[in-house]
Amino acid sequence: MRKTVFTLLSGLMIATGLFAQKTEGEFISLREKYTIGDDGSVVYKYHKELKVNTFYSIHNLYGETFIVYNPEFQTLSIDGCHTVQADETVIPLPPNALNEVLPSAAADAPAYNHLKEMVVTHTGLEPGAIISLDYTITTKPGFPGSGDIFRRFNEASPIRDYTLVVEVPAGKELVVSQNLGAKMTKSADGREYTFKASGIPARLFESFAPVDDAPYIYASVDPGKGASAVFNLPKEDMSALAAKICEGKKSDTEKMDAISSWIARDLGFCALPLRQAGKVRKPSEVVASAYGTFEEKAALMLSLADAVGVKAEPVAMFEPTCPPCLQTISGAMWIKAADKYYSAAGGFSRPVSELKGRFQALSPSGTVEVPEAVSQVRIDETLALDPKQATEAGDYLVFKIPSAREGLDAVGLRNLNSARSYPFELPFKLDESVTYRISAPEGGTIVSVPFEKTLSSPAGSVKVKLTVDGGTAVYTREAKIVKTIIPVKEYASLRAMLNLYKDGAYRTVVVKK
């Protein structure tokens, strides 16, 4: 009888939320409205009521709201802002709580020092307080990507009630793609689309979560136009500079390698996305200023390639499950030339095939098929152990086997949580083989205990092995990754496999002096 009563009581407590995990905050209401004009102008209205539950959310998440806008094309108005404390005391926003600063991405970029970031500092915050904020951004016609609406739901707090309204010009149809499950209704005149969703869960932070795993809504009256803006690149005759950079280079690959290296070495990088920069400067301006955005460096690289007779085209990456638009374009532009893909930032190249499954590729001619590929790593080196690089332990020296600069070592795997809420994404499929032939310092003997360990999972397999013969040892490590997106149900076996791969116990050699 006691057991039955306790069970019923426990169920009641859980049902009433007494055992529920407390989130950092909660969006009581989140509303957005886009009014698209006949001339392509856009009026965006934003409203939120956000309850903060913890001091962490006050100091690290929601104490300030940051609004970036481009004054050349956009105007911002703060329509209302106040805080309602837990005892229902209303704290109006003081005048000094609104401060405009330069967006960090525009630092050291004089051509974009006109950009603004409004910092709204919310006052009177305490656990249980509710932040209320309304603002409007009005965008002139011609601003890149303003006709595309993309909303990713990856908030750190749940959203109780969400509404999106899109008003389109007469005769226009709204093209919609979403995986949020929002209910859409359409006004009688066909001009206003309303999307409603409730109970949108918080997006917890987990490393190696797939980039496109969070739900989204995409809507556009002219799909594809926003994404194509990244290819509206200015061209100029850069023959003199190209001849200097490529002097003595014969093949297309040699020329492109030289151009890529020069762009990385001699030009700085401005991380502003086109949807904030609003323009792409001419190649000559980029050279004169010694810095450029991804699009600006891409334009310069294309002009330099054209000047030395190399056929090249720009390629942009966007998320694999979303329609291409300026919000989903990754910002990483590439130049396809000489059978290689060069980063527009310069300095390195690699096959786009390494991005299979993680991104789609878009070129001026349309979507580019990204072929499947496996990253191969082959290391076979001889190591002479240096006592100066060892840790002494009495009569013994302990050496660490070096990490590789490629393969799984380069991914940055650290402590992996025992449980997982979202799928785990590895950046590439892999076939890795590492061999170190190790010789002890003069007069020393390798006394490490030989080992051979193997683990496998649906994602692949890992093997580590050490053989010892007096003053020498051979260490081998093999890793095979056969798929990049690992579902939650397969995470435990993946974690065990990766823990073996990076286990320090299998990455040391002990030498007796």
C-alpha positions as a printed NumPy array, in Angstrom:
array([[  0.   ,   0.   ,   0.   ],
       [  2.78 ,   2.433,   0.904],
       [  4.533,   1.679,  -2.36 ],
       [  1.366,   2.412,  -4.335],
       [  0.788,   5.728,  -2.563],
       [  4.411,   6.779,  -3.091],
       [  4.218,   5.894,  -6.785],
       [  1.049,   7.936,  -7.255],
       [  2.539,  10.889,  -5.358],
       [  5.749,  10.753,  -7.393],
       [  3.776,  10.731, -10.633],
       [  1.762,  13.735,  -9.462],
       [  4.896,  15.689,  -8.563],
       [  6.439,  14.999, -11.96 ],
       [  3.211,  15.95 , -13.729],
       [  3.053,  19.267, -11.912],
       [  6.607,  20.081, -12.938],
       [  8.205,  19.859,  -9.485],
       [ 10.887,  17.59 , -10.882],
       [ 11.189,  19.39 , -14.235],
       [ 14.527,  20.888, -15.085],
       [ 14.533,  24.654, -14.74 ],
       [ 15.53 ,  26.39 , -17.959],
       [ 17.6  ,  29.569, -18.085],
       [ 14.561,  31.477, -19.277],
       [ 11.403,  31.259, -21.337],
       [ 10.127,  33.236, -24.303],
       [  6.542,  33.799, -23.219],
       [  5.821,  35.433, -26.561],
       [  7.958,  35.921, -29.672],
       [  6.414,  37.684, -32.68 ],
       [  7.941,  38.761, -35.982],
       [  6.327,  40.486, -38.942],
       [  7.754,  41.21 , -42.4  ],
       [  5.939,  43.586, -44.736],
       [  7.425,  43.331, -48.24 ],
       [  6.703,  46.341, -50.445],
       [  6.038,  46.387, -54.182],
       [  9.43 ,  48.055, -54.659],
       [ 11.314,  45.385, -52.649],
       [ 11.514,  47.37 , -49.429],
       [ 10.961,  45.462, -46.185],
       [  9.565,  46.568, -42.83 ],
       [ 10.465,  44.151, -40.028],
       [  8.758,  44.349, -36.633],
       [ 10.019,  42.353, -33.651],
       [  8.409,  41.726, -30.258],
       [  9.48 ,  39.528, -27.375],
       [  8.435,  38.879, -23.81 ],
       [ 11.214,  36.896, -22.178],
       [ 11.212,  35.628, -18.615],
       [ 14.667,  35.218, -17.052],
       [ 14.936,  32.449, -14.475],
       [ 18.593,  32.471, -13.383],
       [ 21.454,  34.851, -12.698],
       [ 23.381,  33.103, -15.463],
       [ 20.697,  34.065, -17.985],
       [ 20.813,  37.656, -16.737],
       [ 24.59 ,  38.041, -16.892],
       [ 25.451,  35.778, -19.827],
       [ 22.433,  35.366, -22.107],
       [ 19.73 ,  37.999, -21.973],
       [ 20.996,  41.017, -20.049],
       [ 21.54 ,  42.821, -23.358],
       [ 19.987,  42.632, -26.824],
       [ 22.221,  43.297, -29.841],
       [ 20.717,  44.622, -33.092],
       [ 23.008,  45.048, -36.122],
       [ 21.861,  47.249, -39.005],
       [ 23.311,  49.074, -42.016],
       [ 22.402,  52.799, -41.977],
       [ 23.033,  53.098, -45.736],
       [ 19.991,  50.888, -46.34 ],
       [ 18.235,  50.537, -42.992],
       [ 16.735,  52.563, -40.156],
       [ 16.113,  51.229, -36.651],
       [ 13.542,  52.401, -34.136],
       [ 13.117,  51.072, -30.6  ],
       [  9.341,  51.088, -30.211],
       [  9.149,  50.021, -26.585],
       [ 11.222,  48.392, -23.878],
       [ 10.679,  47.754, -20.19 ],
       [ 11.141,  45.142, -17.484],
       [  8.382,  43.682, -15.338],
       [  9.884,  42.421, -12.077],
       [  8.672,  39.373, -10.17 ],
       [  6.43 ,  41.558,  -7.951],
       [  4.989,  43.174, -11.14 ],
       [  6.901,  46.425, -10.683],
       [  7.467,  47.963, -14.136],
       [ 10.978,  49.343, -14.772],
       [ 11.041,  51.67 , -17.816],
       [ 14.131,  51.661, -20.015],
       [ 16.389,  54.588, -19.022],
       [ 17.816,  56.738, -21.856],
       [ 21.39 ,  55.607, -21.194],
       [ 20.409,  51.945, -21.778],
       [ 20.551,  52.449, -25.567],
       [ 24.072,  52.639, -26.965],
       [ 25.313,  52.222, -30.52 ],
       [ 28.664,  50.569, -31.129],
       [ 30.618,  49.263, -34.114],
       [ 29.907,  45.582, -34.854],
       [ 33.009,  43.568, -33.969],
       [ 33.169,  42.046, -37.467],
       [ 33.634,  45.538, -38.9  ],
       [ 36.648,  46.355, -36.72 ],
       [ 39.754,  47.318, -38.722],
       [ 37.574,  47.715, -41.835],
       [ 37.128,  51.458, -42.51 ],
       [ 34.818,  50.836, -45.483],
       [ 32.298,  49.348, -43.057],
       [ 32.769,  51.601, -40.065],
       [ 29.362,  53.136, -40.798],
       [ 27.606,  49.946, -39.65 ],
       [ 25.791,  50.09 , -36.323],
       [ 25.054,  47.663, -33.531],
       [ 22.456,  48.864, -31.086],
       [ 23.091,  47.52 , -27.594],
       [ 19.913,  47.495, -25.503],
       [ 20.814,  47.026, -21.829],
       [ 17.861,  45.62 , -19.908],
       [ 17.553,  47.088, -16.415],
       [ 15.883,  45.901, -13.222],
       [ 16.556,  42.255, -13.962],
       [ 16.132,  39.544, -11.326],
       [ 15.101,  35.893, -11.473],
       [ 11.439,  35.853, -12.456],
       [ 11.564,  39.219, -14.264],
       [ 10.094,  39.592, -17.767],
       [ 11.883,  41.555, -20.507],
       [  9.602,  43.259, -23.047],
       [ 11.152,  44.641, -26.238],
       [  9.698,  45.973, -29.499],
       [ 11.695,  47.368, -32.405],
       [ 11.369,  48.006, -36.151],
       [ 13.971,  47.819, -38.942],
       [ 12.984,  49.422, -42.259],
       [ 15.064,  48.354, -45.258],
       [ 15.265,  50.247, -48.56 ],
       [ 14.957,  48.429, -51.888],
       [ 18.119,  46.804, -53.206],
       [ 19.576,  45.509, -49.958],
       [ 20.982,  42.008, -50.594],
       [ 18.781,  39.178, -49.386],
       [ 16.139,  41.37 , -47.738],
       [ 13.337,  39.472, -49.526],
       [ 14.367,  36.152, -47.99 ],
       [ 13.081,  35.251, -44.53 ],
       [ 14.927,  32.572, -42.613],
       [ 14.415,  31.804, -38.944],
       [ 16.454,  29.158, -37.15 ],
       [ 15.076,  28.021, -33.753],
       [ 18.176,  27.337, -31.693],
       [ 17.382,  29.465, -28.653],
       [ 18.856,  28.478, -25.276],
       [ 15.373,  28.807, -23.753],
       [ 12.007,  27.389, -24.839],
       [  9.458,  29.469, -26.761],
       [  5.941,  29.216, -25.355],
       [  4.218,  31.039, -28.214],
       [  5.69 ,  31.985, -31.614],
       [  4.059,  33.934, -34.446],
       [  5.501,  34.904, -37.821],
       [  3.515,  37.107, -40.198],
       [  4.619,  37.796, -43.765],
       [  2.734,  40.355, -45.853],
       [  3.54 ,  40.18 , -49.57 ],
       [  2.718,  42.49 , -52.513],
       [ -0.498,  41.86 , -54.437],
       [ -0.073,  39.091, -56.994],
       [  2.978,  37.61 , -55.271],
       [  3.095,  34.078, -53.903],
       [  5.146,  33.151, -50.839],
       [  7.345,  30.078, -51.265],
       [  7.713,  28.292, -47.918],
       [  9.959,  25.564, -46.552],
       [  9.976,  24.546, -42.886],
       [ 10.595,  21.657, -40.514],
       [  9.271,  23.434, -37.427],
       [  5.732,  22.155, -37.945],
       [  4.225,  25.627, -37.609],
       [  0.578,  25.952, -38.667],
       [  0.207,  28.305, -41.642],
       [ -2.914,  30.302, -42.478],
       [ -3.516,  32.692, -45.36 ],
       [ -5.656,  35.827, -45.392],
       [ -8.677,  36.072, -47.684],
       [ -6.894,  38.436, -50.078],
       [ -3.861,  36.133, -50.247],
       [ -1.415,  38.793, -49.112],
       [ -0.812,  37.846, -45.479],
       [  0.654,  34.54 , -44.324],
       [  0.626,  33.693, -40.63 ],
       [  2.676,  30.93 , -39.013],
       [  2.007,  29.829, -35.442],
       [  3.869,  27.367, -33.224],
       [  3.916,  26.701, -29.511],
       [  6.085,  24.792, -27.089],
       [  9.272,  25.108, -29.136],
       [ 11.927,  23.437, -26.952],
       [ 15.228,  25.013, -25.919],
       [ 18.256,  24.112, -27.982],
       [ 20.859,  22.814, -25.55 ],
       [ 24.506,  23.36 , -26.408],
       [ 26.319,  20.223, -27.453],
       [ 29.606,  20.132, -29.319],
       [ 29.647,  18.416, -32.712],
       [ 25.892,  18.86 , -33.175],
       [ 24.868,  18.926, -36.868],
       [ 24.824,  22.444, -38.23 ],
       [ 21.296,  22.14 , -39.628],
       [ 19.686,  19.992, -36.943],
       [ 17.635,  22.786, -35.36 ],
       [ 14.161,  23.482, -36.815],
       [ 13.654,  26.405, -39.213],
       [ 11.161,  28.379, -41.311],
       [ 12.153,  29.749, -44.728],
       [  9.905,  32.009, -46.807],
       [ 10.538,  34.083, -49.915],
       [  8.631,  35.827, -52.693],
       [ 11.64 ,  35.35 , -54.981],
       [ 13.511,  32.19 , -53.888],
       [ 17.117,  31.963, -54.968],
       [ 17.552,  35.69 , -55.596],
       [ 19.065,  36.309, -52.17 ],
       [ 21.586,  33.498, -52.523],
       [ 22.58 ,  34.612, -56.013],
       [ 23.578,  38.01 , -54.589],
       [ 26.894,  36.473, -53.493],
       [ 27.725,  36.023, -57.19 ],
       [ 27.105,  39.644, -58.189],
       [ 30.85 ,  40.21 , -58.038],
       [ 32.587,  43.169, -59.716],
       [ 35.324,  42.452, -62.253],
       [ 38.336,  44.552, -63.131],
       [ 41.456,  44.213, -65.23 ],
       [ 44.134,  43.132, -62.741],
       [ 46.732,  42.13 , -65.348],
       [ 49.675,  44.033, -63.873],
       [ 49.221,  42.613, -60.368],
       [ 48.467,  39.115, -61.667],
       [ 51.629,  39.083, -63.786],
       [ 53.716,  40.044, -60.76 ],
       [ 52.122,  37.406, -58.513],
       [ 52.351,  34.631, -61.116],
       [ 55.808,  35.457, -62.493],
       [ 57.544,  32.23 , -63.483],
       [ 54.433,  30.079, -62.955],
       [ 53.509,  27.855, -65.885],
       [ 50.543,  25.62 , -65.086],
       [ 47.091,  26.749, -63.99 ],
       [ 47.61 ,  25.037, -60.623],
       [ 50.908,  26.885, -60.035],
       [ 49.251,  30.205, -60.89 ],
       [ 46.249,  29.61 , -58.63 ],
       [ 48.466,  28.42 , -55.786],
       [ 50.451,  31.659, -56.088],
       [ 47.313,  33.817, -56.19 ],
       [ 45.817,  32.043, -53.185],
       [ 49.021,  32.419, -51.169],
       [ 49.317,  36.122, -52.034],
       [ 45.711,  36.864, -51.019],
       [ 46.221,  35.134, -47.662],
       [ 49.604,  36.745, -46.997],
       [ 49.06 ,  40.321, -48.196],
       [ 45.378,  40.958, -47.481],
       [ 43.535,  41.022, -44.18 ],
       [ 40.113,  39.428, -43.709],
       [ 36.845,  41.129, -42.729],
       [ 34.293,  38.619, -41.432],
       [ 31.187,  40.657, -42.309],
       [ 28.592,  38.589, -44.181],
       [ 27.077,  40.168, -47.277],
       [ 23.679,  40.443, -45.567],
       [ 25.272,  43.005, -43.225],
       [ 27.929,  44.572, -45.469],
       [ 25.348,  45.271, -48.178],
       [ 27.947,  45.612, -50.933],
       [ 31.017,  44.102, -52.581],
       [ 33.852,  46.539, -53.282],
       [ 35.867,  46.494, -56.507],
       [ 39.063,  44.408, -56.585],
       [ 41.225,  47.531, -56.917],
       [ 39.656,  48.984, -53.742],
       [ 40.291,  45.728, -51.896],
       [ 43.972,  45.739, -52.909],
       [ 44.376,  49.409, -51.963],
       [ 42.803,  48.86 , -48.536],
       [ 44.655,  45.556, -47.913],
       [ 41.586,  43.722, -46.566],
       [ 38.365,  42.225, -47.858],
       [ 35.269,  40.183, -47.069],
       [ 34.797,  36.663, -48.441],
       [ 32.9  ,  38.029, -51.444],
       [ 35.457,  40.781, -52.05 ],
       [ 38.38 ,  38.384, -51.922],
       [ 36.484,  36.038, -54.239],
       [ 35.984,  38.871, -56.745],
       [ 39.694,  39.703, -56.599],
       [ 40.752,  36.081, -56.98 ],
       [ 38.487,  35.664, -60.018],
       [ 39.858,  38.829, -61.629],
       [ 43.45 ,  37.703, -61.026],
       [ 42.711,  34.249, -62.421],
       [ 41.086,  35.746, -65.514],
       [ 44.109,  37.999, -66.063],
       [ 46.456,  34.996, -66.33 ],
       [ 44.092,  32.866, -68.409],
       [ 42.859,  30.486, -65.701],
       [ 39.21 ,  29.431, -65.964],
       [ 37.616,  29.853, -62.532],
       [ 34.152,  30.184, -60.966],
       [ 32.873,  31.029, -57.483],
       [ 31.232,  28.36 , -55.313],
       [ 29.314,  29.045, -52.078],
       [ 28.319,  26.579, -49.385],
       [ 24.95 ,  26.354, -47.661],
       [ 23.306,  23.963, -45.239],
       [ 22.273,  20.578, -46.635],
       [ 18.575,  20.57 , -45.7  ],
       [ 17.721,  24.261, -46.21 ],
       [ 16.984,  26.3  , -49.349],
       [ 19.904,  28.538, -50.327],
       [ 19.589,  32.128, -49.095],
       [ 21.953,  34.68 , -47.59 ],
       [ 21.119,  33.474, -44.079],
       [ 22.05 ,  29.872, -44.903],
       [ 25.07 ,  30.608, -47.093],
       [ 27.909,  29.668, -44.778],
       [ 30.052,  32.681, -45.581],
       [ 32.776,  30.329, -46.813],
       [ 33.205,  31.042, -50.52 ],
       [ 35.449,  28.95 , -52.684],
       [ 36.934,  29.367, -56.139],
       [ 36.883,  26.335, -58.396],
       [ 39.923,  26.376, -60.655],
       [ 42.586,  24.029, -61.953],
       [ 40.787,  20.941, -60.611],
       [ 40.989,  22.3  , -57.068],
       [ 38.813,  24.378, -54.759],
       [ 40.532,  27.42 , -53.251],
       [ 39.231,  29.217, -50.195],
       [ 38.325,  32.788, -51.115],
       [ 40.098,  33.838, -47.916],
       [ 43.257,  32.486, -49.525],
       [ 46.018,  30.308, -48.206],
       [ 44.63 ,  26.815, -48.62 ],
       [ 42.726,  24.544, -50.962],
       [ 40.968,  21.232, -50.687],
       [ 38.399,  19.171, -52.546],
       [ 34.857,  20.302, -51.86 ],
       [ 34.073,  16.595, -51.732],
       [ 35.244,  16.642, -48.102],
       [ 32.095,  18.63 , -47.334],
       [ 29.715,  15.967, -48.659],
       [ 26.681,  15.712, -46.393],
       [ 27.637,  18.789, -44.356],
       [ 26.967,  21.412, -47.029],
       [ 25.504,  21.874, -50.457],
       [ 27.46 ,  23.78 , -53.071],
       [ 26.043,  26.6  , -55.187],
       [ 27.616,  28.214, -58.251],
       [ 26.323,  30.899, -60.646],
       [ 25.046,  28.088, -62.89 ],
       [ 23.099,  26.41 , -60.055],
       [ 23.556,  23.703, -57.448],
       [ 26.826,  21.793, -57.761],
       [ 26.848,  18.081, -57.034],
       [ 29.356,  17.338, -54.286],
       [ 30.782,  13.837, -54.806],
       [ 31.366,  11.427, -51.959],
       [ 34.925,  11.211, -50.684],
       [ 36.97 ,   9.8  , -47.835],
       [ 39.782,  11.779, -46.238],
       [ 42.904,   9.629, -46.252],
       [ 45.678,  10.123, -43.709],
       [ 48.941,   8.222, -44.005],
       [ 51.764,   8.873, -41.512],
       [ 54.847,   6.686, -41.24 ],
       [ 57.697,   8.312, -39.321],
       [ 60.743,   7.409, -37.262],
       [ 61.028,   9.031, -33.827],
       [ 64.254,   9.355, -31.86 ],
       [ 63.159,  10.037, -28.277],
       [ 64.8  ,  13.129, -26.759],
       [ 65.221,  13.01 , -22.928],
       [ 64.638,  16.783, -22.831],
       [ 61.058,  16.197, -23.962],
       [ 60.263,  13.539, -21.354],
       [ 58.738,  13.55 , -17.893],
       [ 61.055,  12.009, -15.305],
       [ 59.701,   9.452, -12.844],
       [ 62.587,   8.067, -10.793],
       [ 64.602,   5.728, -12.996],
       [ 62.117,   6.122, -15.835],
       [ 61.368,   8.612, -18.598],
       [ 57.804,   8.987, -19.891],
       [ 57.357,  10.192, -23.462],
       [ 54.143,  11.289, -25.163],
       [ 53.493,  10.031, -28.663],
       [ 52.918,  13.157, -30.817],
       [ 49.469,  14.106, -32.063],
       [ 48.893,  14.383, -35.79 ],
       [ 47.978,  17.652, -37.49 ],
       [ 45.355,  15.919, -39.593],
       [ 42.74 ,  13.205, -39.243],
       [ 40.836,  12.747, -35.972],
       [ 43.543,  14.503, -33.956],
       [ 42.804,  17.685, -35.903],
       [ 39.072,  17.527, -35.102],
       [ 39.665,  18.637, -31.509],
       [ 37.982,  15.774, -29.675],
       [ 38.126,  16.38 , -25.943],
       [ 35.91 ,  15.198, -23.1  ],
       [ 32.777,  13.591, -24.513],
       [ 29.607,  13.615, -22.426],
       [ 28.25 ,  10.234, -21.374],
       [ 24.785,  11.126, -22.711],
       [ 23.634,  12.937, -25.821],
       [ 20.498,  14.879, -26.83 ],
       [ 21.308,  15.489, -30.497],
       [ 23.081,  13.541, -33.242],
       [ 26.881,  13.75 , -33.328],
       [ 28.501,  15.096, -36.486],
       [ 32.066,  14.362, -37.562],
       [ 33.483,  16.647, -40.272],
       [ 34.521,  13.906, -42.718],
       [ 34.679,  10.227, -43.488],
       [ 38.143,   8.945, -42.759],
       [ 40.673,   6.256, -43.491],
       [ 43.619,   6.936, -41.184],
       [ 46.79 ,   4.961, -40.64 ],
       [ 49.553,   6.259, -38.344],
       [ 52.848,   4.488, -37.666],
       [ 55.706,   5.723, -35.479],
       [ 58.92 ,   3.687, -35.345],
       [ 60.419,   4.641, -32.006],
       [ 63.994,   4.355, -30.802],
       [ 65.01 ,   4.868, -27.15 ],
       [ 67.629,   7.416, -26.081],
       [ 71.206,   6.124, -25.889],
       [ 71.558,   3.695, -22.965],
       [ 67.811,   3.449, -22.426],
       [ 65.417,   0.534, -22.802],
       [ 61.747,   0.792, -23.724],
       [ 59.818,  -0.992, -20.987],
       [ 56.246,  -0.134, -21.976],
       [ 53.868,  -3.068, -21.868],
       [ 52.837,  -4.003, -25.417],
       [ 49.148,  -3.653, -26.2  ],
       [ 46.617,  -4.106, -28.963],
       [ 43.106,  -2.724, -28.581],
       [ 40.283,  -2.572, -31.124],
       [ 36.78 ,  -1.093, -30.878],
       [ 34.125,  -0.715, -33.52 ],
       [ 30.732,   0.944, -33.856],
       [ 28.241,   1.602, -36.664],
       [ 30.285,   4.742, -37.363],
       [ 33.579,   2.879, -37.928],
       [ 36.45 ,   1.411, -35.975],
       [ 39.643,   2.281, -34.095],
       [ 42.726,   0.191, -33.412],
       [ 45.789,   1.062, -31.322],
       [ 48.848,  -1.209, -31.051],
       [ 52.333,  -1.1  , -29.551],
       [ 55.054,  -3.702, -30.085],
       [ 58.305,  -3.507, -28.104],
       [ 61.724,  -5.005, -28.757],
       [ 64.323,  -3.702, -26.285],
       [ 65.486,  -0.306, -27.503],
       [ 62.849,   0.034, -30.202],
       [ 59.05 ,   0.06 , -30.451],
       [ 56.462,   0.384, -33.176],
       [ 53.264,   2.29 , -32.439],
       [ 50.351,   2.061, -34.877],
       [ 46.943,   3.667, -34.848],
       [ 44.163,   3.078, -37.343],
       [ 40.837,   4.892, -37.568],
       [ 38.012,   4.373, -40.015],
       [ 34.94 ,   6.609, -40.08 ],
       [ 32.294,   5.348, -42.48 ],
       [ 29.518,   7.879, -41.751],
       [ 29.541,  11.428, -40.45 ],
       [ 26.116,  11.825, -38.8  ],
       [ 25.764,   9.477, -35.847],
       [ 22.255,   9.222, -34.288],
       [ 21.789,   9.401, -30.526],
       [ 21.158,   5.644, -30.224],
       [ 24.648,   4.955, -31.653],
       [ 26.453,   7.601, -29.608],
       [ 27.538,   5.318, -26.744],
       [ 29.484,   2.998, -29.064],
       [ 30.973,   5.997, -30.917],
       [ 32.05 ,   7.575, -27.624],
       [ 33.792,   4.367, -26.501],
       [ 35.575,   4.17 , -29.82 ],
       [ 36.724,   7.809, -29.761],
       [ 37.797,   7.549, -26.124],
       [ 40.081,   4.665, -27.069],
       [ 41.475,   6.709, -29.941],
       [ 42.482,   9.631, -27.716],
       [ 43.251,   7.733, -24.492],
       [ 46.552,   9.03 , -23.117],
       [ 47.331,   5.629, -21.619],
       [ 47.826,   4.347, -25.146],
       [ 49.844,   7.354, -26.275],
       [ 52.881,   7.109, -24.012],
       [ 56.195,   5.269, -24.128],
       [ 58.148,   4.484, -20.934],
       [ 61.924,   4.209, -21.054],
       [ 64.175,   2.914, -18.272],
       [ 67.348,   4.957, -18.052]])
